[in-house]
C-alpha cells in the first residue's frame, strides 16, 4: 500500500489516502485493472482485519505446505478469483 502522493496521480483523482499498488503490464493497462480502486482498498482492509498480521497462517499449520497451496488455489477458484473470471492472479508463498 502506498500513500496517494506516491501514486503519481493528479490531485483531482484523489479518492483515498492509501492505494494498493497493482503491478502494471500490457494486459493490466488494456483492461484498466492497474488502478487501485476504493473497492479494492476495501477488500484489502477486510483481508487485513481477518488475517490479524502479515505473517498469519492461511491454513492448518499441521498440514503439508503443498496441501495448503492446493487449498488456497481451490478456494480462489471456488469464489471466482481467477485470471479468466476477474483478470487477476493471486500469489502465495510456502514457508
PEURTA-V834088 format. One record per residue. N is the residue number from 1. SS is DSSP state (H for helix, E for strand, - for the rest). BURIAL is I if it has 24 or more other C-alpha atoms within 12 Angstrom, else O. Layout:
# PEURTA-V834088
N/SS/BURIAL ; N/SS/BURIAL
This chain:
# PEURTA-V834088
1/-/O ; 2/E/O ; 3/E/O ; 4/H/O ; 5/H/O ; 6/H/O ; 7/H/O ; 8/-/O ; 9/-/O ; 10/-/O ; 11/H/O ; 12/H/O ; 13/H/O ; 14/-/O ; 15/-/O ; 16/-/O ; 17/-/O ; 18/E/O ; 19/E/I ; 20/-/I ; 21/-/O ; 22/-/O ; 23/-/O ; 24/-/O ; 25/-/O ; 26/H/O ; 27/H/O ; 28/H/O ; 29/H/O ; 30/H/O ; 31/H/O ; 32/-/O ; 33/-/O ; 34/-/O ; 35/-/I ; 36/-/I ; 37/-/O ; 38/H/O ; 39/H/O ; 40/H/O ; 41/H/O ; 42/H/O ; 43/H/O ; 44/H/O ; 45/H/O ; 46/H/O ; 47/H/O ; 48/H/O ; 49/H/O ; 50/H/O ; 51/H/O ; 52/-/O ; 53/-/O ; 54/-/O ; 55/-/O ; 56/-/O ; 57/-/O ; 58/-/I ; 59/-/O ; 60/-/O ; 61/-/O ; 62/-/O ; 63/-/O ; 64/-/O ; 65/H/O ; 66/H/O ; 67/H/O ; 68/H/O ; 69/H/I ; 70/H/O ; 71/H/O ; 72/H/I ; 73/H/I ; 74/H/O ; 75/H/O ; 76/H/O ; 77/H/O ; 78/H/O ; 79/-/O ; 80/-/O ; 81/-/O ; 82/-/O ; 83/H/O ; 84/H/O ; 85/H/O ; 86/H/O ; 87/-/O ; 88/-/I ; 89/-/O ; 90/-/O ; 91/-/O ; 92/-/O ; 93/-/O ; 94/-/O ; 95/-/O
